[in-house]
Amino acid sequence: MQSLSCDLLRQPPFTACHSHTDPEPYVAVCKDTLCKYPAVDGLNCQFMEAYAKSCSLKDDVTLADWRSTVGCSAVPKASCLDQYCSDHEFCGEKLGKRSCLCRALFASKYKPTNALGEPTVCTQNSATVTLAGCLLQDQGIDYSVLHLNDPNCKGHMDDQTHLVKFSFNRSNACGAEVSMDNNQILYNNTIVTRNSSKNDVIACNDQIHIDFSCLYVCVAGWLNLVGSSTDIQLNQKVWLELKTEGLDGNMVAIVTDSCWATNQQSPDGGLRYDLVINGCPNKADQTVEGNGLGTSNFFSLNMFEFSGGKPEVYLHRKLELCLKQSKCAPTCSGGVKRKRRSSRSNRADGNPALITMAWSN
């Protein structure tokens, strides 16, 4: 039946175009596509429409009403409420409502695994999940009610493709949970339904819970433990990690509020160089990882010494415990903390602990 539909391009009224436009390429592509893809959304009619449009470019050709002859009805533009349907969608009807639905060929690669989109894409500094709007709609899911662990991190739909992207990065982890094992760092986040909770007794809408994660392997320079006799050169990158024991990572997080170096043992004396300010990295040292996300965090610095001073360098860090019932991770942009409501109320006691370490050049 599908082959016969494609063969209609060889018959009247399309024969009026044959001397100007060869129908065979259209017939071949039509048959090849329909062998792999069910014509549930009138795909065969689209090949005929493409051929008819090509024919209409010829001024001396008049094509009769081909739609009624071959049984392809025109779909009014307003049938989808003037909504633009992307290349992988068609304007169809479901439960009495017209909207942009997934083409069968597009949906076929997702249906066997009940996937709603593409796998996670991990880059050096970010993680992104792309879901198809028509696949969500097919499940009765409104993308606008979805967000990451941080409710402020929502999906963004592309106006042309109707693909919905959820992403986070190391500067704004969107509530991602961070865990570290030897030389590996795992960032794990979840796409959930707005206002959903594991403790909800009832739910009025289908609850969505899509986990995605990115695993990063630390650079080789972080694999060599620095000891008291380790020779470190000036400007050599060094990683420092603060790791706690005995804390429940589901309840609390460690926040490095500030970190600075002095040329004297006192944290308030002598020359000073700031590395972390209000939880965010100095613009010259933009490497603070996992701050406020778990029971450990770390950052890097290029080894330095104070000019004209003593060879000793003292590093000081102010740390606080934060209750994870609300956001703990500082929101930074370009090394500067964005203005937002104070998170001091989240801190366990409001009294930061001070840790000092030293090295000598």
N, C-alpha and C positions, 0 to 999 in steps of 0.2 A: 504494500500500500504506500509506503514511504517513497519507494522508487518511482511509483506511478505519479506521485505528487511532484517530484522533481522533473519527471518527463513532460509535465504540462508546459514547461518552458519551450518545448519543441513544437507545440501546437498553437492554433489560433487562440486568442488574438495576438500572441507574441510573435507569430510568423511575420507580422508587418515590420518587425525590427531586425529580422535575421540578416537582411542584406547589409545592414549597418553595424550590428553588434552580434558577434558570435555567441550563441547561447551555451555552447558546450562547456566552457570553463565554469559557468554558473551551475550547470547540471552536475558536473563532476564534483564540485565542492559541496553542493547540496546533498548528493548521495553519500559522499564520504562522511559528512557531518552527521546526517541522520542515522547512519549505521552505528554511530557511537553515542548518539544523543537523542533521546525520545522527543518527538515533536509535540510535547505537552503544552508548550507555550506559543504555538503557531510559528515555529522557526522556519518551516518550509515556505510560509508566506513571506517571510523576510527576504529570502533569496529571490522570490518573484518580484518583490517590491524593489530590490536592488537592481534587478534587470530592467524593470519598468522605468526607474529613474534614469538609468543609463540611456535608455531608448528615448526618453523625453528630451534629452539634450540635442537630439537631431531635429532641426526645424521642419524638415519635410516629412516627418513621420507622425501619424496620428494613431495612437493606441486606443482601441475601444475599451469599454468598461471591463477590464480584466478581472477585477476583484469578484464581481458577481459570477463571472464565467467559471472561475476556478474555486469559488467558495471561500475567499479570503475577505472577511469583513474588515472595514477600516475601524481602528480603535480611536475614538474621539480623544483629542488632546486633554480634555477636561476630565477624562475618566479616572485619572489618578490625582485629581485635585491640583492639576498643573504641576505635579511633582516630577522632576526630571529623573528618569530611570537610567542607571549606568549600563555599561556594556554587558555586565553579567546579570542584569535584571530584566524583567519584562513587566508590563502593566497588566496585572491579572486580578482575579477576584478570589477572595478567601473569606468564608463565613459572611458572605453578603457585602463585603467591603473591598473596594478596589484599592490596590496599592502596588508598589514595586516589589515583586517577588523574585526569588532566586531562579535563574535558569537551571534546568536539570543538569546540564553538563558541568556548570560551576559547582552546584551543590553535591554532585556525585563523589567528589574527592573528600568531602567532609563527613557525609552521612554514615559510612561504614564505622567510623570511630566516634560518631556523635559530637564531632568537634564543631566549634562555632567560629573558627578562624585559623590563622597561621600559628606555628610554634613561636616561642619567645626568641627575639633577636637580642643578643647580648653584644654590646660594644665595650670598649675600655672603660667608659664612664656611665653607661646607661643601660636600661633594659626596657624593651618595648614588646607589647603583645597587640596584634591587630586582629580584630573580630569583624566579621561581615555583617553589616546592618540587616541584610535580608535574611541571613541565618538566624539572627536574634529575633527578628520579627516573626519568622516561621515558628519559633518556640513561644511566641507571645511575650517577648521580653522587650521592654522599652530601654534603650541604651542610656537614656538620661538619668535613670535611677541607679545606675551602676557606678561604683567608685572603688578605689584601692583601700588599703587598710586605713589610710588617712582620708576621711570623707571629703576633704577639699581637693583631692586628686581624682578628677573625673575623666571620662573618655571624651575624645574629640572626634567628631565625624567629618570626613572630607565631603564637601558639597558635591563633587563630581563622581567619586567612586563609591560613596556611602560606606566606606570602611571606617571603623572606629578604632582609634589607637589609645592604648593606656600605657603610660611610661613613667619611669622614675629614674633618677640619677643619684650620684653620690653626694651632690650638694643638697638635693631635696629627695630623700629616700621614700617619701610618701608612706611612712609607717612600716617600711620593710623591716623584717627581722633579720639580724645579722649574726651569723655564727662563724667561728674560726676554728680550723683544725689544721695544725701544723702550718703548712705553707699555702693553705686554701681558705678563701673567704666566700661564704655563701650568703647572697642576698635573696630573701624569700618574701614575696608579696602575694596578695590575693585580691581578685576582683569579686566584689560582693554587692548585694542589693542594698540600696539605701535603707538605713535604719534597721537592717537585719542584725540579729544577735543570736549567738548560740543558746542564750538563756530564754529566748522568746517561747512562750507557751503555745501561741497560735500564730499563723501567718496568713495574711489575706492575699498574698501574691507568691508565685513561685520564687523560691530563694536560690540565688546564684552563688556559687562558691568555686572560683577558678584559681587554683594556685599556679604561680609561675616563679621561676627563680633563675639566677645567674651565678655561676661558680667562677671565681677568679683565682688564678694561680699567681702568687706573689713573685715579684722579680727575684732573680738569683741573689741579689745583694741582701735580701731579707732572710736568706737561708743560713747565713753565717752568723752565729751568735758572737756578740762583742763581749770580750772579757777584759779584765783589768790590764792584761798585757797586750791586747790587740793594738796594732799600729794603724791609726786612722789618719789619713791625709786631709789637709784643708780642702774644703769644697766637696769632699766625698759625702754622698748621700747616706744617711743613717736613719733607720726606722726605730721608733720607740713605741712600745706597746704597754698599755696598762691593762692587766687582766686580773679580775677578782675571783675569789673562790667562795663557795657557800651561799651565793645569792640566787634567788629565783628569778631567772631571766624573763619569766612571764609577768612578773610583778614590778620589777624595778630595773632601771637602766643607770649606767654611769655616764655622767656628763662632765666633760672637761670644760670648765667655765673660762679658764684663762691659763696661759702658759707663757713664761718669759725667762730670759736668761740675764744674769747679772755677773759682774766681775768680782763680786764680794759674796761671802756666804750668806749675808742677810738678804732676804727677798726684797727689801726696800732700800738697799743701799747701793752706792756706786753706779756704774754705767748699766743701762738696761736695754734689752732688745726683745720686743714682743713677738711671739710666734702665734698664739691664739688669743683672740680678744672677744669676750662675750660669746664664746663657743664657736667662733668663726676664725678661719685662718688669716694670718697676715697676708696681704696681697703678694708679698715677696716669697711667701712659703705656703702656697695653696695646696696643702696636703693634710687634711684631717679626715680620717675615715671612721665610720661607725659611731660617731659621737652622739650619745643619747639614744642609741638603738639597741644596746644590749649590755651585758655585764663586762664588756671590754671595749676599748677603742685605741686607736693608734694614729700616729702622724709621722711625717718624715721631715728632716731638715738637712741642709748641706753644712757640714762641719765648718765651724768658724772660730775665730778668736777675737777678742777686743783689741782694738788698735791702741798701742802705747800703754797697755795696762798689764796686769798680772797674767801669767799663763793659765791660771785657773778660770774655768767657766762653770757657773752654777745654774742649773735648770730647775725652775719651780713650776709646779702645776697645782691649780686649785680645782678640786673635784667635788661633785655633789651627787647624791642619790636622787633619782627622780621616779615618781610613781607612774607606771606605764598606762594607767587608766586614761590618761590624756597625753597629748604630744609632748615628747621630751627633746627630740632632735632639734637643734637650732636651725632656723631657715636662713641660709646664707646666699648671697648673690655677689659674685666677683670679690669674695673675701670680706664682704661687709654684711653685717646682720641686718635683715630687713626689719622695718618697724612692724611690730605686731604686739598683741596683748601679752603682758608679762607672763612667763611660765613659772615664776618663783613659787606660786601656790602649789605647783606640782612637786616641788622639792621636799624631801623627807623632813628636813629640819631647818633648812635655810642657812646652815652654817657650813661653808665649804671646808673640806680638809686640804691641807697643804702638804705636798710631797716635794722633796728637794733631792737632786742628784748632782754630782759634780764630775768634771774631767779636767785633765791638765794637758796642755800642749807641750 
